[in-house]
Amino acid sequence: MSPELAIFVVVVIAIVGWFALGTHLNVRKGHRFLEWLQSGLPLVGEKTTLRWLGSSVVHLQIENAREPFRRVEVLVVLEPRDVPPWWLLSRLRGRRDLLIVRTELRSVPKIQVEILDPQAWSVRAIEKEVRQQQWHPVPFENPGLQVYALAPVANIAELVAEAERPGLSLVRIGVRRAKNSFEMQWRLPSRPASAARAVFETVQRLARQV
């Protein structure tokens, strides 16, 4: 075997091995997060449909959503650990495991606001969008968050304090009157300190406030 062929074989084995290991790690993490979510899902709906989108996204569709929701989706978005170059690039861009709770409310929200962590990969397109639509930047005392609104919002500090109660790092609170949209995002540590029930209780309380 020539040296070039030997190097090629080693590289192929390394890539395939990494892919297998990364997929295994993500599937294991995904199942662990799913077990954690079980205590909170009944608060927002009676029946859940589960889909894996590749090895990096777990999608949960909540049917017969409870008040104040008409529809609820929960996504666990994992780092792409199965593709080494993409994983490294995404890490450098700040991508971490993420919990997204995306809802449609039964009533029109009273406010329209975007509270964003500008360092998070998942909100960069959103921040660009609201800037293009000329949403107004709102001064806020937390330097890690950027706030945009179409009209004055008086209770931003209360919304953030409530969103941080589960002990997860807040990435987004997004409230839009279009389609009665209300979305929250948090970074997911390997082992969340609080129960998932606390997360969904927070989502319910905030949904009633907005």
N, C-alpha and C positions, 0 to 999 in steps of 0.2 A: 504494500500500500504506500503510495507516495505521501510525502509530508502534507501536501495541499489537501489531498483526499482525507487524510487522518484528521486534519484541523476541521474540515467541513463536517465530518461525522461527529466529532466532539461537539461542535456548535449546534448541530441538529439535535443531538441527544440532550444538550443543556436546555435548548428552547422547549423541546417537548416535555422534558422533566419539569421545567418551571411552569409550563402551562398546566400540567397535571396537578402540581402542588398548589399553584395559585387558585385553580378551580376548586380543589378540595378545601382550601382555607376559606374561600368565599361561601361555598355551600354550607360549611360548618358554621361560619359566622351568621349566615342568613337564617339557618334553623335555630340558632341560639336567640337571635333577635325575635323570631316568630314566637318562640316559647315565651319570651318576655312580654310580647304584645298581647298575649291571650287574656291577661287580667283586665285590659283596658278596652278591648274591642266591643264587648257587649254594651258599653255605655253609649255607643254611637249607632249601633244597629244590631239586628237579630241574626243575620246570616252573612258570612264572608266568603267570597270567591277568591282563591289564591292562584296566581300565575308567577312562574319564574320567567323573566325576560333575560335570556342568556344566563350567565353565572354571576352577574353583578347587580341585578335589580329584582327585588321581590315586590310584586304588585298585588295589593289587596283591595278588592271592590266590595264595599259595604252595601248590601241590599236592604231595603226597608229602613232607611236611616231614620233615627229618632230626631225629635225636635232639639234644636232649631235648624236641623239640617234636612235638605232634600236629597242630597247625594254626598257620599264620602269615599275618597280614595286614600289609601295609605301606601306609601312607597318607601322601601328600604333600599337606598342606593349605595352600593358598596364600591370601594376602590377597585379598579380593574387589575387585580393582582395576577390575573392569568396571562397578561400580555406585558412582558418586561419593559419595552420602550414606552408604551402608553402609560403604564403604571408609574414609571419614573417621571415622565412629563407631567402627568396629572398631580403627582405629589408636589412637584416644583410649583405648580399653579395653585396649590392650596387645597386640592381635593382630598376629602376625608369621608368616612362613612357618614351617611346622612339619613335622617328621618324626615319625610315630607308628609304632611296631612293636608290634603287638598279637598275642599268642600264647596258645595253650592248651598247657600242658605235659603230658607223658605221665604224670608222677607228681604226687602231691599236694604242694604247696609246704610246706616246713618252717616258714615264717613267714608272717605276714600284716602287711603294712606299706604305708603310703602316704607317699612322699617327694615333696613338691610345692613348686613355685615359686608362692607365692600371688598373684604379680603376673600370672601367665599366664592368659589368657582361657579356655584349654581345661580348666583344673582347678578352676574355681570351683564348679561343680556337684558335683565329687567331694569337695572339702573340706566343702561343706555336708552332703553325704550322710554322711561319716564322723563329723562332729560330731553329727548327729542319731542315728546308731547308737552313739554314746558310745564311739568309739575314743579312746584316751588320747593327748593331746599328749606328745611325747617331746622333752626338751631336746636341742638339737643346736647345735654351735658355729658352723655356717654360717648367718648371719643371713638369707641369701637363700632358704633352704629351710625348710619346715615339715614336721615328721614326725608321723605318727599311727600307732598300732599297737594291736592288741588284747591283746598280751602283750609282755613285754620282748624286745627285739631287740638282740643284742650287737654285730652287725657293721655298723651303719648307716654309719659313716665309711668302711669298706672298700667298701661298695656304692656310695656316692657317688663315691669316688675312682676306682673302676673305670668307672663310668658317664661320668665326665668325661674319660677317657683319649682318646677320639677328637677332643677339642678343640671339641666342640659344647656349647652352653649347655643344661644339663639343666633339663627342665620337670617330668618325672614318672618315678618308679619306682613301679609299683603291683603288689602281689602279693596275690592273693586265693585262698583254697582253693575257693571257689565256681567250678566249671568249670575249676579249675587255671589260673586266669588270671594272666598275667604281661605287663605292658605297660610300654613305655618311650617317652618323648617328649623331643625336643630341638628347640630353635629352629634353623632352617636359615639360615645366611648365604648371600648370593648365590653365593659360591664357597667351599664347604667346604675347609678347609686339608688335611684328611686324606682318605684314600681310604675309600670306603664299606665296603670289606672290614674296616677297623678297627672300624667301627660294629657290624657283624654279629658279629665276633669278640667284642666286648664283650657283646652280647646273649646269645651262647652261654655265655660264662663266667658271667655273672650268673644265667642260667637254671639253671645247674648249682649255683650257690651257694644259691639261695633254696629 
